[in-house]
Amino acid sequence: MITVASAQKITTADLQGQWRLSAIDNNGAHVNLLTEEITISPEMKAQLTPDMVNQLSDGLKQSISRLKASDVVFASNTIKQNMAGKEKKGTYALKELGDKQYAAFAWDNNTTSESSIWIKNKQLHIVKSEGGQVFEFIYSKG
């Protein structure tokens, strides 16, 4: 489980409604879905050849169109997530660990997951760790 200090303590009421995916950060690559801008950190570029940087950038550009319609909808204690055309439904509960918050998700396909979660500058941040990769999904209100 990954946790990040909360920028603002959130409640279930703060999450209600539709949040549209506006950006994704993944281990040094930032994709802004609103401007379609891709930024690769100097640290990541230092580990890659120029050809690898171009391939990464091209791959991310191709994913923008699929990700642009992605969103998450919170209604009471339920969640509906649409990510690149794939929908998941379930329930969630907010938890605290020290001064950090995370969401525990129970999905309809009988799987569970936990993500750190916070709101900063009116944007919802959900961090997910998967297969050694860390993804930060940044959402803007409906």
N, CA, C and O of each residue as an XYZ file, in Angstrom:
568
protein
N       0.844     -1.172      0.000
C       0.000      0.000      0.000
C       0.892      1.238      0.000
O       1.873      1.314      0.739
N       0.535      2.195     -0.835
C       1.268      3.456     -0.912
C       0.387      4.535     -0.328
O      -0.794      4.629     -0.663
N       0.945      5.340      0.532
C       0.171      6.446      1.085
C       0.969      7.729      0.938
O       2.198      7.730      0.995
N       0.253      8.800      0.750
C       0.858     10.114      0.594
C       0.133     11.060      1.529
O      -1.078     10.942      1.718
N       0.852     11.985      2.106
C       0.225     12.921      3.035
C      -0.936     13.643      2.362
O      -0.824     14.096      1.223
N      -2.025     13.742      3.066
C      -3.207     14.402      2.525
C      -2.972     15.887      2.398
O      -2.441     16.522      3.310
N      -3.365     16.438      1.275
C      -3.325     17.877      1.103
C      -4.521     18.476      1.838
O      -4.454     19.599      2.337
N      -5.593     17.731      1.899
C      -6.819     18.153      2.571
C      -7.504     16.876      3.014
O      -7.675     15.957      2.212
N      -7.898     16.800      4.274
C      -8.620     15.611      4.720
C      -9.944     15.562      3.970
O     -10.672     16.553      3.912
N     -10.247     14.410      3.400
C     -11.466     14.304      2.605
C     -12.478     13.407      3.297
O     -12.138     12.550      4.113
N     -13.719     13.635      2.942
C     -14.830     12.829      3.435
C     -15.560     12.245      2.235
O     -15.308     12.632      1.094
N     -16.456     11.321      2.499
C     -17.273     10.751      1.440
C     -18.029     11.853      0.696
O     -18.189     11.786     -0.523
N     -18.487     12.858      1.425
C     -19.232     13.959      0.799
C     -18.373     14.725     -0.208
O     -18.880     15.188     -1.230
N     -17.079     14.858      0.076
C     -16.192     15.564     -0.846
C     -16.056     14.853     -2.187
O     -15.801     15.493     -3.207
N     -16.225     13.547     -2.191
C     -15.998     12.753     -3.396
C     -17.218     12.661     -4.308
O     -17.078     12.316     -5.482
N     -18.386     12.955     -3.804
C     -19.623     12.714     -4.542
C     -19.637     13.400     -5.906
O     -19.198     14.540     -6.056
N     -20.154     12.671     -6.895
C     -20.299     13.203     -8.245
C     -19.287     12.608     -9.206
O     -18.581     11.648     -8.900
N     -19.246     13.223    -10.388
C     -18.377     12.736    -11.454
C     -17.056     13.502    -11.453
O     -17.017     14.725    -11.323
N     -15.979     12.736    -11.603
C     -14.639     13.287    -11.731
C     -14.059     12.771    -13.040
O     -14.041     11.564    -13.282
N     -13.585     13.680    -13.884
C     -13.018     13.301    -15.180
C     -11.493     13.218    -15.081
O     -10.843     14.083    -14.495
N     -10.949     12.166    -15.664
C      -9.497     11.992    -15.653
C      -8.853     13.119    -16.452
O      -9.180     13.321    -17.621
N      -7.934     13.856    -15.821
C      -7.288     14.976    -16.509
C      -5.788     14.768    -16.698
O      -5.188     15.403    -17.566
N      -5.169     13.889    -15.902
C      -3.731     13.636    -16.056
C      -3.356     12.322    -15.384
O      -4.051     11.827    -14.497
N      -2.234     11.776    -15.839
C      -1.673     10.558    -15.250
C      -0.171     10.758    -15.093
O       0.507     11.222    -16.010
N       0.337     10.401    -13.921
C       1.779     10.366    -13.675
C       2.174      8.908    -13.485
O       1.511      8.166    -12.760
N       3.254      8.504    -14.138
C       3.730      7.130    -14.006
C       5.246      7.111    -14.022
O       5.867      7.196    -15.081
N       5.834      6.999    -12.851
C       7.287      6.821    -12.730
C       8.098      7.765    -13.619
O       9.037      7.326    -14.283
N       7.754      9.045    -13.641
C       8.544     10.015    -14.395
C       7.955     10.443    -15.718
O       8.526     11.293    -16.401
N       6.828      9.875    -16.092
C       6.136     10.307    -17.304
C       4.803     10.935    -16.882
O       4.041     10.339    -16.120
N       4.533     12.141    -17.383
C       3.293     12.851    -17.055
C       2.514     13.069    -18.348
O       3.042     13.605    -19.322
N       1.251     12.647    -18.344
C       0.377     12.835    -19.495
C      -0.767     13.741    -19.074
O      -1.564     13.381    -18.208
N      -0.848     14.917    -19.687
C      -1.947     15.846    -19.445
C      -2.984     15.590    -20.530
O      -2.754     15.883    -21.704
N      -4.130     15.038    -20.127
C      -5.155     14.675    -21.103
C      -5.911     15.890    -21.633
O      -6.512     15.825    -22.705
N      -5.886     16.991    -20.897
C      -6.596     18.195    -21.332
C      -5.827     18.916    -22.439
O      -6.425     19.373    -23.413
N      -4.508     19.019    -22.292
C      -3.690     19.716    -23.292
C      -3.015     18.742    -24.262
O      -2.429     19.158    -25.262
N      -3.101     17.439    -23.959
C      -2.449     16.365    -24.716
C      -0.927     16.514    -24.697
O      -0.239     16.068    -25.615
N      -0.411     17.145    -23.643
C       1.024     17.328    -23.486
C       1.618     16.166    -22.695
O       1.040     15.708    -21.710
N       2.775     15.700    -23.142
C       3.494     14.615    -22.481
C       4.830     15.162    -21.997
O       5.574     15.777    -22.762
N       5.127     14.933    -20.720
C       6.386     15.379    -20.142
C       7.102     14.173    -19.558
O       6.531     13.410    -18.778
N       8.343     14.015    -19.941
C       9.165     12.929    -19.398
C      10.257     13.566    -18.554
O      10.990     14.437    -19.022
N      10.357     13.122    -17.305
C      11.295     13.734    -16.363
C      12.744     13.542    -16.830
O      13.059     12.572    -17.519
N      13.618     14.478    -16.447
C      15.043     14.315    -16.784
C      15.634     13.011    -16.235
O      16.494     12.397    -16.866
N      15.161     12.593    -15.046
C      15.654     11.338    -14.463
C      15.301     10.146    -15.346
O      16.121      9.250    -15.547
N      14.078     10.139    -15.873
C      13.668      9.038    -16.743
C      14.417      9.104    -18.074
O      14.860      8.078    -18.590
N      14.559     10.316    -18.631
C      15.278     10.469    -19.904
C      16.715      9.981    -19.782
O      17.264      9.417    -20.729
N      17.326     10.195    -18.619
C      18.724      9.785    -18.414
C      18.882      8.269    -18.465
O      19.973      7.772    -18.743
N      17.813      7.534    -18.202
C      17.861      6.072    -18.186
C      17.514      5.460    -19.544
O      17.628      4.249    -19.731
N      17.088      6.309    -20.494
C      16.610      5.817    -21.783
C      17.439      6.376    -22.930
O      18.005      7.464    -22.832
N      17.502      5.610    -24.023
C      18.121      6.134    -25.239
C      17.128      7.093    -25.900
O      15.936      7.043    -25.596
N      17.597      7.966    -26.800
C      16.664      8.851    -27.506
C      15.559      8.084    -28.233
O      14.412      8.531    -28.256
N      15.892      6.935    -28.828
C      14.871      6.119    -29.503
C      13.817      5.627    -28.514
O      12.626      5.615    -28.824
N      14.257      5.223    -27.331
C      13.315      4.747    -26.306
C      12.403      5.879    -25.840
O      11.215      5.662    -25.603
N      12.959      7.089    -25.708
C      12.151      8.243    -25.311
C      11.083      8.514    -26.373
O       9.924      8.770    -26.045
N      11.482      8.456    -27.646
C      10.517      8.677    -28.737
C       9.436      7.606    -28.745
O       8.260      7.915    -28.937
N       9.826      6.341    -28.538
C       8.844      5.247    -28.504
C       7.882      5.417    -27.336
O       6.678      5.210    -27.488
N       8.401      5.791    -26.182
C       7.558      6.016    -25.015
C       6.580      7.153    -25.282
O       5.385      7.034    -25.011
N       7.093      8.250    -25.812
C       6.249      9.404    -26.108
C       5.163      9.049    -27.124
O       4.006      9.432    -26.952
N       5.527      8.324    -28.175
C       4.550      7.914    -29.191
C       3.475      7.008    -28.589
O       2.290      7.159    -28.886
N       3.899      6.065    -27.741
C       2.942      5.162    -27.095
C       1.968      5.915    -26.204
O       0.771      5.628    -26.193
N       2.492      6.881    -25.456
C       1.626      7.675    -24.583
C       0.659      8.525    -25.403
O      -0.505      8.671    -25.029
N       1.130      9.088    -26.520
C       0.250      9.893    -27.380
C      -0.915      9.049    -27.896
O      -2.051      9.518    -27.962
N      -0.620      7.795    -28.260
C      -1.671      6.911    -28.766
C      -2.701      6.581    -27.691
O      -3.865      6.331    -28.005
N      -2.285      6.577    -26.434
C      -3.216      6.234    -25.356
C      -4.135      7.395    -24.963
O      -5.159      7.181    -24.315
N      -3.776      8.611    -25.351
C      -4.558      9.784    -24.938
C      -6.006      9.682    -25.390
O      -6.911      9.927    -24.593
N      -6.250      9.325    -26.647
C      -7.632      9.293    -27.146
C      -8.490      8.287    -26.375
O      -9.668      8.542    -26.127
N      -7.901      7.137    -25.992
C      -8.658      6.139    -25.227
C      -8.921      6.599    -23.800
O      -9.952      6.266    -23.215
N      -7.987      7.366    -23.241
C      -8.100      7.771    -21.843
C      -8.932      9.036    -21.632
O      -9.404      9.284    -20.522
N      -9.116      9.836    -22.678
C      -9.801     11.129    -22.524
C     -11.211     11.012    -21.943
O     -11.644     11.903    -21.212
N     -11.923      9.954    -22.248
C     -13.296      9.795    -21.762
C     -13.362      9.092    -20.406
O     -14.452      8.794    -19.917
N     -12.212      8.825    -19.799
C     -12.183      8.111    -18.524
C     -12.681      9.000    -17.395
O     -12.428     10.204    -17.363
N     -13.402      8.366    -16.464
C     -13.905      9.107    -15.312
C     -14.184      8.155    -14.161
O     -14.100      6.934    -14.297
N     -14.514      8.746    -13.035
C     -14.934      7.988    -11.871
C     -16.126      8.732    -11.273
O     -16.126      9.959    -11.181
N     -17.136      7.970    -10.870
C     -18.343      8.570    -10.291
C     -18.549      7.964     -8.908
O     -18.628      6.746     -8.749
N     -18.633      8.846     -7.911
C     -18.917      8.433     -6.542
C     -20.362      8.796     -6.225
O     -20.779      9.935     -6.436
N     -21.127      7.834     -5.722
C     -22.500      8.066     -5.292
C     -22.676      7.334     -3.966
O     -22.676      6.104     -3.921
N     -22.825      8.093     -2.895
C     -22.875      7.526     -1.553
C     -21.577      6.745     -1.332
O     -20.493      7.322     -1.416
N     -21.670      5.443     -1.050
C     -20.450      4.655     -0.835
C     -20.132      3.757     -2.031
O     -19.371      2.797     -1.908
N     -20.721      4.076     -3.195
C     -20.446      3.282     -4.394
C     -19.542      4.058     -5.346
O     -19.474      5.287     -5.318
N     -18.858      3.304     -6.181
C     -17.962      3.893     -7.172
C     -18.195      3.197     -8.504
O     -18.396      1.985     -8.569
N     -18.163      3.998     -9.564
C     -18.195      3.464    -10.928
C     -17.017      4.087    -11.648
O     -16.936      5.307    -11.786
N     -16.112      3.251    -12.102
C     -14.904      3.721    -12.765
C     -14.924      3.316    -14.227
O     -15.155      2.150    -14.546
N     -14.685      4.264    -15.113
C     -14.545      3.992    -16.537
C     -13.126      4.397    -16.915
O     -12.788      5.581    -16.915
N     -12.299      3.409    -17.236
C     -10.908      3.678    -17.586
C     -10.636      3.105    -18.973
O     -10.623      1.889    -19.164
N     -10.421      3.996    -19.934
C     -10.125      3.601    -21.320
C     -11.191      2.649    -21.863
O     -10.870      1.674    -22.543
N     -12.460      2.936    -21.560
C     -13.564      2.147    -22.083
C     -13.924      0.921    -21.275
O     -14.884      0.229    -21.614
N     -13.183      0.627    -20.210
C     -13.492     -0.523    -19.355
C     -14.138     -0.020    -18.075
O     -13.585      0.827    -17.374
N     -15.324     -0.557    -17.778
C     -16.058     -0.093    -16.599
C     -15.944     -1.081    -15.449
O     -16.019     -2.295    -15.640
N     -15.762     -0.534    -14.249
C     -15.751     -1.322    -13.014
C     -16.677     -0.634    -12.025
O     -16.737      0.594    -11.960
N     -17.402     -1.446    -11.254
C     -18.284     -0.911    -10.215
C     -17.943     -1.576     -8.900
O     -17.424     -2.691     -8.857
N     -18.251     -0.854     -7.815
C     -18.006     -1.429     -6.505
C     -18.374     -0.467     -5.401
O     -19.119      0.491     -5.604
N     -17.838     -0.743     -4.234
C     -18.054      0.126     -3.075
C     -16.681      0.551     -2.557
O     -15.658     -0.034     -2.911
N     -16.684      1.570     -1.721
C     -15.417      2.036     -1.162
C     -15.636      2.522      0.263
O     -16.753      2.843      0.671
N     -14.552      2.565      0.994
C     -14.548      3.138      2.340
C     -13.254      3.909      2.497
O     -12.184      3.435      2.116
N     -13.361      5.108      3.065
C     -12.167      5.901      3.339
C     -11.561      5.458      4.658
O     -12.276      5.226      5.633
N     -10.252      5.341      4.684
C      -9.532      4.903      5.882
C      -8.420      5.899      6.164
O      -7.980      6.631      5.277
N      -7.978      5.913      7.407
C      -6.856      6.769      7.775
C      -5.764      5.924      8.396
O      -6.030      4.974      9.133
N      -4.541      6.283      8.089
C      -3.382      5.654      8.691
C      -2.454      6.802      9.077
O      -1.749      7.350      8.230
N      -2.456      7.159     10.350
C      -1.732      8.351     10.789
C      -2.382      9.577     10.186
O      -3.585      9.785     10.347
N      -1.598     10.399      9.487
C      -2.156     11.587      8.849
C      -2.411     11.365      7.361
O      -2.579     12.324      6.606
N      -2.440     10.113      6.945
C      -2.648      9.779      5.535
C      -4.010      9.116      5.349
O      -4.535      8.473      6.258
N      -4.568      9.287      4.157
C      -5.846      8.663      3.843
C      -5.705      7.740      2.642
O      -4.891      7.965      1.747
N      -6.507      6.717      2.652
C      -6.595      5.855      1.492
C      -8.009      5.337      1.366
O      -8.801      5.397      2.306
N      -8.313      4.819      0.170
C      -9.622      4.249     -0.094
C      -9.462      2.749     -0.263
O      -8.576      2.278     -0.977
N     -10.335      2.006      0.407
C     -10.383      0.557      0.248
C     -11.561      0.258     -0.672
O     -12.703      0.583     -0.348
N     -11.287     -0.357     -1.815
C     -12.307     -0.642     -2.819
C     -12.660     -2.128     -2.806
O     -11.775     -2.979     -2.720
N     -13.947     -2.435     -2.893
C     -14.431     -3.808     -3.076
C     -15.200     -3.808     -4.395
O     -16.293     -3.250     -4.488
N     -14.620     -4.436     -5.406
C     -15.183     -4.384     -6.751
C     -16.186     -5.513     -6.977
O     -16.137     -6.549     -6.313
N     -17.102     -5.292     -7.932
C     -18.142     -6.278     -8.255
C     -17.583     -7.598     -8.781
O     -18.277     -8.615     -8.751
N     -16.342     -7.598     -9.262
C     -15.751     -8.846     -9.754
C     -15.053     -9.626     -8.634
O     -14.220    -10.496     -8.888
N     -15.418     -9.291     -7.382
C     -14.901     -9.962     -6.191
C     -13.407     -9.719     -5.935
O     -12.753    -10.527     -5.275
N     -12.869     -8.614     -6.454
C     -11.495     -8.236     -6.139
C     -11.530     -7.015     -5.225
O     -12.535     -6.309     -5.142
N     -10.429     -6.788     -4.553
C     -10.314     -5.611     -3.695
C      -9.010     -4.890     -4.035
O      -8.079     -5.480     -4.583
N      -8.969     -3.612     -3.700
C      -7.740     -2.848     -3.886
C      -7.744     -1.677     -2.913
O      -8.785     -1.281     -2.391
N      -6.562     -1.139     -2.687
C      -6.415      0.027     -1.829
C      -5.570      1.056     -2.562
O      -4.591      0.708     -3.222
N      -5.945      2.306     -2.446
C      -5.210      3.392     -3.086
C      -5.135      4.568     -2.137
O      -6.085      4.857     -1.409
N      -3.986      5.250     -2.150
C      -3.951      6.497     -1.400
C      -4.781      7.511     -2.181
O      -4.887      7.446     -3.405
N      -5.366      8.449     -1.439
C      -6.327      9.360     -2.056
C      -6.261     10.703     -1.348
O      -6.159     10.763     -0.123
N      -6.319     11.768     -2.117
C      -6.363     13.109     -1.535
C      -6.893     14.096     -2.561
O      -6.936     13.803     -3.756
N      -7.293     15.260     -2.089
C      -7.714     16.361     -2.950
C      -6.751     17.512     -2.713
O      -6.494     17.905     -1.575
N      -6.224     18.045     -3.808
C      -5.309     19.189     -3.735
C      -5.620     20.099     -4.916
O      -5.741     19.637     -6.050
N      -5.748     21.391     -4.644
C      -6.081     22.365     -5.694
C      -7.327     21.949     -6.477
O      -7.374     22.070     -7.702
N      -8.323     21.461     -5.761
C      -9.619     21.040     -6.324
C      -9.503     19.872     -7.289
O     -10.404     19.642     -8.095
N      -8.400     19.131     -7.216
C      -8.240     17.942     -8.042
C      -8.115     16.718     -7.145
O      -7.471     16.761     -6.096
N      -8.736     15.636     -7.572
C      -8.712     14.373     -6.855
C      -7.522     13.552     -7.343
O      -7.353     13.344     -8.545
N      -6.705     13.091     -6.412
C      -5.536     12.271     -6.729
C      -5.757     10.872     -6.157
O      -6.040     10.713     -4.970
N      -5.627      9.871     -7.010
C      -5.723      8.478     -6.584
C      -4.452      7.781     -7.063
O      -4.161      7.763     -8.259
N      -3.696      7.204     -6.122
C      -2.432      6.550     -6.459
C      -2.606      5.049     -6.342
O      -3.063      4.530     -5.323
N      -2.228      4.361     -7.418
C      -2.373      2.912     -7.489
C      -1.018      2.297     -7.822
O      -0.300      2.782     -8.696
N      -0.682      1.233     -7.119
C       0.549      0.503     -7.388
C       0.176     -0.829     -8.030
O      -0.655     -1.574     -7.512
N       0.808     -1.112     -9.171
C       0.448     -2.331     -9.904
C       1.678     -2.868    -10.622
O       2.273     -2.173    -11.445
N       2.050     -4.077    -10.318
C       3.164     -4.721    -11.002
C       4.474     -3.953    -10.923
O       5.228     -3.905    -11.895
N       4.746     -3.355     -9.774
C       5.981     -2.600     -9.609
C       5.919     -1.176    -10.158
O       6.870     -0.411    -10.001
N       4.837     -0.826    -10.784
C       4.633      0.519    -11.328
C       3.728      1.310    -10.387
O       2.835      0.748     -9.753
N       3.964      2.600    -10.302
C       3.119      3.480     -9.500
C       2.425      4.458    -10.442
O       3.076      5.175    -11.202
N       1.097      4.478    -10.383
C       0.301      5.365    -11.221
C      -0.436      6.362    -10.345
O      -1.102      5.974     -9.386
N      -0.322      7.631    -10.664
C      -1.114      8.657     -9.984
C      -2.116      9.184    -10.995
O      -1.748      9.789    -12.002
N      -3.399      8.945    -10.708
C      -4.472      9.412    -11.557
C      -4.998     10.721    -10.982
O      -5.335     10.785     -9.799
N      -5.070     11.756    -11.798
C      -5.502     13.066    -11.361
C      -6.806     13.399    -12.074
O      -6.881     13.416    -13.302
N      -7.838     13.664    -11.264
C      -9.175     13.920    -11.782
C      -9.629     15.342    -11.467
O      -9.270     15.908    -10.433
N     -10.422     15.909    -12.374
C     -11.053     17.204    -12.159
C     -12.555     16.994    -12.060
O     -13.096     16.109    -12.723
N     -13.229     17.777    -11.258
C     -14.668     17.615    -11.032
C     -15.422     17.810    -12.334
O     -15.208     18.786    -13.052
N     -16.328     16.845    -12.636
C     -17.251     16.772    -13.741
C     -17.203     17.854    -14.725
O     -17.968     17.845    -15.690
